[in-house]
Amino acid sequence: MRQNLHPDYKVQQKQSELKEQRTALNEIIAEIRRTTEKFYYQVALLCGGSIVLSVTYLGYLEAGSDGLACGKWLLVAAWVLLSISLLCSLLRNKLYPDYLHYSAMKDYTKTYKEYSEEMVNYLKAAPEDFANIGSKEDLDRFISIEKQNVATLARAQESHQKKKQRTERLWVACGRVALVGLVCGLAGLIVFAVSNVYAR
């Protein structure tokens, strides 16, 4: 079994991995677009339905002989919680595609950096395999370019990693706040509605 692979094989291997990463990145971008379109459509329906139902019920209560019987503060609290939940849901769904993007770009730049590193090794090990390298100056210039690519990609990978972690923290926090706000807000509306019905 061969222990030391020829540099050309390693370059081809990185090219294959880079192609796979590019395909995965394109699939993720397409999924982001579909998810975002569906999300905003559902939010529009949710907002419209909530406004119509809330106005209808409040109008029914106000039209009664006694108006609102009790729990006005509960109604306000429920509206605040539901508004926070709605905003956090919007932000959470906006952050999730960003998280996928940074995650995919981190992996893509990592693979691209490794590919450039293998190209440096290949250039050093077998410069005769490259038709456009005719002198030592050409070789040094190509190696310098690839090393610059490695440094640039390393900085890009680090940047994407930080953005991924920051987005992930915000995304998770918004999801939790949205769920808590939704449950508490709906519970407040139910308690408010039941209190006013039985207080009449």
N, C-alpha and C positions, 0 to 999 in steps of 0.2 A: 504493500500500500504506500502511495506517495505521501511523504510528509510535507514537502515544500512544493507548493503549486507555482506554476509559471505566472509571472505578473500579468501576462495577457489574459489568462484564465480569470484572475481576480477582477480585472477591469470588466470583462464580459459579464461576470457574476454581478458586479455592481450596476452595470447597465441594465441587466434583467430586473434587479431589485428596484432600480429607479423607474423603470417602465411600469412595474406593478404599483409603485407608490403614486405615479401620475394617474393611472387608471382609477385607483381608489380615491384620489383627490377629486377627480372629475365626478365620480359617483356621489361623493359627499356634497359637492356643490349643487348638483341636481336635486338631491334630497332636501337640502337647505331651502331651495327655491320653492319646492312643493309644500314643505312644511310651513313656511312663512305665509304663502298664499292661503292655505287652508286655515291657519291660525287667525289671520286678520278677518277672514270671512266669518269665522265662529265668534270672534269678539264683537263684530258688528251686530250679529244676531243677538248675542247676550245683552249687549247694551240696550238695543231697541226693545227687547222683551222686558228687561228689568224696568225701564222707564215707563212703558205702557202699563204694566201690572201695578207698579208702585203708585202711579198717578191715579189709576182706577180705584185702588183700594183706599187710598187717602181721601179721594173725593167722596167715596161712599161713607167713610167715617165722618167727614166734615159735614156732610149733608144730613146727618142724623140730628135729632133734637138736642142732644147733649154735646155734639162735636166729639173731640177726642176725650175719652174718659180718663185715661191715665197713661203714664209711661212715655211722655214726650222725649225725655232724656234718653230712654232706651232706643227710641226710633233714631235719634240723632247719632247715638253711639253705633247702632247697626249700620247706618249709612256710611259713617266714617270707616268702619271696619271693612265693609264691602268695597268701598272706594279704594282703600289701601290694598285689598286683595286683588282688585281688578288691575291696579297699576303694577303691582308686583308680578301678576300673571303676564301682563304685557312685557315687562322688563325681563322676566324669566325666559319667555319664549324668544325674546330678541337676543338674549345672552347665549342661549343654547346653540344656535347656529354659529355664533362667534366662537364659542368653545370648540365646536367641531372643526371650524376653520383653523384655529391656532394649533389644535392637536394634530391635524393632518399636515399643516405646514411645518410643524416641528419635526415630524417623522420624515417629511420629504426633504427638508434641508439637511437633516442628519445623514440620510442616505446619499444625498448629493455631495456632501462634504467627504464622506467615506470614498465615494467614487473619485473625487479629485485627489484624495490622498493616494489611492491606488494608481492613479495616472502619474503622480510624481514618482512613485516607486518604479512604475513601468518605464518612464522616461529615463530614469537613472540606470535601470538594469539592461534595457535593450533599446538604445536610441536609434540603432540601425533599422528598426522596424518602422520608423516614421520617415516617409519620403520627403517631407518638407523640412527636415533637419539635416543641414549640410555642413554645419560647423559647430564647434564648441559654443560659440556665441549664440547660435540658434537654440542649442540645447538649454543653455543657461536662461535664455529669454523665456522659453516655453515652461521650464520648471518654475521660474519666478512668477509667471502668470498663474499657474496652477496653485502655487503656494498662496498667492493673493486671494484666489478663489476660496481656498480652504479657510483662510482667516475671515473673509467676508461671510462665508456660510456658517462659521462657528458663532460669529456675532449674531447672525440672523436666527440661528437655532436657540441661542440663549434668550434672545428677545421674545421669540414665540413661546418658549417655555414659561417665561415670566407672565406673559399675557394670558397664556392658558391657565396658569394657576390662579391669577387674579380673577379671570372670568369665571372659573369654576367655583371659587368662593362666593362670588356675587350671585351666580346662578343658583347654587344650592340654598343660600340664604333667602333669596327671593321666592323660591319654591316653597320653603317652609313657612315663611310669613304669609304667602298667598293662601296656603291651606288653613292655617290658623285663623286668618282673617275671614275666610269663607265660612268656616264652621261656626265661629263666634258670631259673625254677622247674621247668618241665617238663623241661628238660635235666638239672637236678639229680636229679629223680625217676627219669629214664631211666638215668642213670649209676649211681644207687644200686641200682636194680632189677637192672641188668646185672651190677654188681659182686657182689651177693649171690647171683645165680644161678650165676655162674662160680666163685665162691669155695667153693661147696659140693662 
